[in-house]
Amino acid sequence: MIGKLLTSDFLKIKRKGLWFLTALGPIGVVALQMVNYGIRRDYLLEQSEDDWGYYLLNVHSFTPLAIVLGIAILTSFIASIENETNAWKQLIALPVSKLTVYLSKFTVLAILLFLSSTILMLMTLAYGVFLDLGDSTPYMEIAKFAYYPFFASLPILALQLWIASVCHNQGIPITVGIFGVIFAYSSFVLPDWMIWKWPSLMNQWDEPVINVMLGVGIGILLYIIGMIDFARRDVK
């Protein structure tokens, strides 16, 4: 049944612009570096002996903002599709549990974000090679900077989906998402326990993998809480 629900959800977003938004985020992040290096390439290359490392840090400086904003927009869009067509009642009327419906929504969003991270990795690699930053291409570092923020942002995804699913007025999750973007922008001053800091991969131990583990663990916890709350509520 989950397979049929996933197919149905992907069909619903087919002409809603979500695929465009999924690609727009990572393309925009790398495009900013295209402008940055296009204008002052020589200056940037003088800032560090590790050209690839410095380039990846520049790309990553915008990645958390794009992820947090993208999560807010995508979750609100998916919930709005159901609200506009009154599809929640139709879904619940089917011989399928609310838990499965919620799982399908979360899975679709996770797939979109994972695809976005993959596009970011490929775009980052392609432009880095174009800049000729060195013969030793750090493939593992590129993959880490692309996928680590995705896993670290799972709690934000779970929280935003929870809010968007239970609020008929999508202004509320969008507002929460805007505050999330502000928090992500200010991540360098946030305490390590705030989930909006985790996609930046910064922590007091200087170990990005800690953010990833926290993201996966707390993400699962928030997903379960949101799923149970969604299942207990009456569909309007």
Secondary structure, DSSP 8 states (H G I E B T S, - for coil): -HHHHHHHHHHHTTTTTHHHHHHHHHHHHHHHHHHHHHHHHHHHHTS-S-HHHHHHHHHHTTHHHHHHHHHHHHHHHHHHHHHHTTHHHHHHHSSS-HHHHHHHHHHHHHHHHHHHHHHHHHHHHHHHHHHT--SS--HHHHHHHHHHHHHHTHHHHHHHHHHHHH-SSTHHHHHHHHHHHHHHHTGGGS-TT-GGGGGGT--TT--HHHHHHHHHHHHHHHHHHHHHHHHHS---
